[in-house]
Amino acid sequence: MGRKKKLINDENKTLAKPKKGKFQTVRGMRDILPSEQPYWQKVRRVAEKVAQDYGYQRIDTPIVEFRNLFEKGTGPGTDIVEKEMFVFKTKGGDEVCLRPEGTPSVARAYIQHGMRSLPKPVKLFYIGPMYRYERPQEGRYREMFQFGFEVFGEKDPILDAQLIQIANRIFKGIGIKKFSFQLNSIGCEECRPSYRKLLISYLNNRKNALCMDCKKRLKKNPLRVLDCKEEKCQQVISQAPQMIDHLCSDCKKHFTFLLECLDELEIQFSINPHLVRGLDYYTKTVFEIWPEGEEDGQVALGGGGRYDKLVETLGGASTPAVGFACGMDRIVAEMKKREVKVNFSSQPKIFLVQLGDLAKKKSLKIFEQLESSGISVAESFGRGNLRSQLRQANQMKVDFVLIIGQREALDETIILKDMNSGSQEVITFSKTVFELKKRLKKVAEEKLNNSDKKGSKNIKSVSKSSPSPKNSKNLSKKGNRTAKKKNRSSKASSRPTKRKTSSRKRKK
Ligand code: HAM
């Protein structure tokens, strides 16, 4: 039996049966909650930056397309078209679908907008949701997000190599260091038919040893038998003739040059003769990106290849093309599994507290001034209670709190409270941005220094098994600092302070 993926019941409990009267997300679709956003943001940012660096221009195509675009493009016998499309009729009677992948849509756009006349190659990049009516499993959703790269108008294998280089850079940039490139060539219309015949005859002789699905595949799409994960089929597949042994001279040259480029780039890869990909449009190069530990490509992080005939199939002029797409949901899951660090620092470092109607009005302006000066600030304008606002500021672990009460609003002053030391002082409205920038810079420098010290301490403790007198001094210092820090944080939370009490009194 092939490896079975457990049915998931993820954070959003998408697979739970909807409780009567309670709305939930549709099966196989999920919310991406605020706590997950930093991961997604990192993936998007890295992919967008690399796209820009390599000269790819962003394209957005509609989520709804005509159904027959994929029937023709992706292929009528593929799982995607046969089983997985979300198809519906519009009120006007058009047969449409939610796009299951991006490549046919981008090829359609290339033809529709006459991009053939643009300087070649035409390099396009996209990010967006795709929809496949699959059985939801770990890493397999009905709404999933992809970013993709497509290049039109160049048949040179250097482009195939550059796309693999791009994928390599993106994965490294995201922080996923351990993955593998699986590579194969599935030939072209010249060499594939004779190989297909050879394969059919081999499989026909072993038909009884194949699973039910492969018996069907044998008739419709025999190459797909090669990537069947069923154990009984695996035995047959392991002895099957391989496409790379039957490539025509052009395909062989193409593949060899690609491998040489990857060697030159020092990118490691595995040649996987069973990799055929499940889409009809591929010619020559196909590849996938597998996370470390992946053995059969069930949850590939990405995949792609050359599709030199797709534009023509969709009614355009003969145009060689190559591309790949990656599953962002799977990438995020892998980042979490590998404990990839993401930047949560877009969180505000300042909290603005207001007490009373006049202060509330003044706060709106201060908030705008801070934000437009690039200082990210949090607030809770709906709350008038000091204690609940300070509690929120504490939970957000901000470095500074700005407090505007009735008197401050009249005096055009603000109480600036340092949440790390517990100290507070009064500053004028006009100096708020300046004073905060100065203090935020100091806090950032201190944090950097502390992390440097921590880093050098770690190096020392690694190089010496027992601490030297100097090191043990450092260790006791660290103990003191931690104790001080504890005191500070308990001070910060042991409010109300004098100033606060007086403003409360005034309010009364
Ligand atoms: P694909 O292999 O079908 O290729 O999908 C690309 C990636 O999307 C997969 O490697 C996987 O990471 C992710 N993916 C696919 N289905 C799901 C799902 N149900 N749930 C979560 N993630 C999923 C294509 O889509 C081609 N258009 C790639 C391409 C671009 N070929 C040439 N250019």
Residues whose N, C-alpha, C, O or C-beta is under 5 A from the ligand:
A	BS01	HAM	E101 G102 T103 R132 E134 G139 R140 Y141 M144 F149 A300 L301 G302 G303 G304 G305 G323 F324 A325 C326 G327 D329 R330
